[in-house]
Amino acid sequence: MAGLPAPLEALITAFERLPGIGPKTASRLAFFILRQPDEVAQQLAEALLAVKSQTANCPVCFNIMLAGQERCQICADPRRDESQLCVVEDPLDVLVIERTGGFLGRYHVLQGVLNPIEGIGPEQLRIRPLIERVQEGRVREVIIATNPSMEGDATALYLRQQLAPLGVRITRLARGLPMGGDLEYADQNTLLRALAGRQEL
Amino acid sequence: MAGLPAPLEALITAFERLPGIGPKTASRLAFFILRQPDEVAQQLAEALLAVKSQTANCPVCFNIMLAGQERCQICADPRRDESQLCVVEDPLDVLVIERTGGFLGRYHVLQGVLNPIEGIGPEQLRIRPLIERVQEGRVREVIIATNPSMEGDATALYLRQQLAPLGVRITRLARGLPMGGDLEYADQNTLLRALAGRQEL
């Protein structure tokens, strides 16, 4: 682009690499940074550099934790119910469920889902440590909260197969119409699921 | 948020400071950075730190240029028509107009618009250098391309008042229905403008 100095181009390109940020938004963000006091760019740069070096995976649940700690805040919290284990795909899912305030058990982060096309089998996921945690005997219910997608469903079925012999209760998050949603805007699959899963009133 | 290590919180907060990025998008971006190889975070961090120190304002048109240069690429380009001067609010507007490929003249960046409520008067903008450029005598037309907003219109009127005695042609970007737009979705003001500005077919 004529008239755009290289450092500004570089920043736009770097922003464009982030998910959901197209060329227009990337330009807007770069020019915003340019207009702001130095601290804005500096704080973001420092946070970016720190986040990878100062975090690690919890050795128990594989959620994100502060580097150098023995286990994550949730695993270390004695008030969290050990008998309920919620299995999710990645750390962002933990954050999302925590925000609801509706779950007081513990988590297990698979760090992905089964995806044969991309070569992700059970060995690439944290499934073995999950089975070992359940084998310890304190877990009574495993809530499988993988995404309601093809891969999420396949992973859920695989986990059920693996966990069934251990005699724990295995559940999956409910499917149906989203709250506040409108019937006429629901896609066909969601509507079929909502019908099939209808409950007594 | 329970379970979120401080460096991750800091990154989410830094992303949230960017325009158009809410808490959900900020979390998604931060967790994306976490999943990527170190280079992604590093390149963005370096670009952020470089952009402020390695750029400067062009002393002629006040657009962004590489620090240490005498003038910006557009001002230094002898093929750009000196007789047409497009006046914009900020450097992003230059980029947007350049992308259209429809303007081959030069620019003048005001670095803002008149806004009495925020205490921005003519002295806070690059209006004096604009008048001086026009006084040099090579400019024949000043195209005022401030935004179609209250402040943009007020700034355009002020500029017309200041430039009129200099005997140059003063124009303003056309208002009307956006291309590809649908009449029934146009807001009332746009439609009124389109009516008032109707042209012979």
Interface residues (C-beta under 8 A of the other chain):
Chain A: M1 A2 G3 L4 P5 A6 P7 L8 A10 L11 T13 A14 F15 R17 L18 P19 G20 T25 S27 R28 L29 A30 F31 F32 I33 L34 R35 D38 V40 A41 Q42 Q43 L44 A45 E46 A47 L48 L49 A50 V51 K52 Q54 T55 N63 I64 M65 L66 C72 Q73 I74 D77 D90 P91 L92 V94 L95 E98 R99
Chain B: M1 A2 G3 L4 P5 A6 P7 L8 A10 L11 T13 A14 F15 R17 L18 P19 G20 T25 S27 R28 L29 A30 F31 F32 I33 L34 R35 D38 V40 A41 Q42 Q43 L44 A45 E46 A47 L48 L49 A50 V51 K52 Q54 T55 N63 I64 M65 L66 C72 Q73 I74 D77 D90 P91 L92 V94 L95 E98 R99
